[in-house]
Amino acid sequence: MPNKNVKGIETSNFFATMFAEAESRDEFHVAGVKIEIAEQIYRMMEKRNITQSDLARKLGKNRAYISKILKGTTNFTVETLVLIGRKLEAEWDFQLTDVEKPEKRIYYMEYGSIKPPTNRVLAANDFCDEIGWEPAVKWGQ
C-alpha cells in the first residue's frame, strides 16, 4: 500500500506506451537482474562487515572493480558470481519463475523535493498532433 505522500495518477497513453515499450525490451530485464545481484552482494558485504577494499583484496581485484559491481553495471559470468559468493562465505540461490502478466497496472508518482512544473506540461497528444503517434514513441526511447 502506498504511503500517504504518494498520490495515484492517471496514466496517459503516452506514459503507458513508453513504459510498456521499455518493459518489453531484454535490456530492461537484464539491467534489473544486474541491479538485484549488486544489491545482494552489497547486503552480504554489510552482513559480513566487509568493505569494498576487503572484497577487492579477497578477489585479487582493485576497489574500482568492486565499485563497478555495486553500481550494477557488471556483466557477470557464472564463475565470477560463484567466486564472489565463496569470498563472502555465501552461496547463490537462483530460481527461474513463471511471470504472470497483470491485467492492469497502476502507476504512482511521489511528490517530494521536486517542484511541480509551472509552465504547461506537454502531453502525448502535443507530439501526436505534430509528428504522429509512432514517431513520438520512437522519439522518447
Beta strands, then each sheet from edge to edge (+ up, - down):
strand 1: 6-8
strand 2: 108-110
sheet 1: 1+ 2-
end
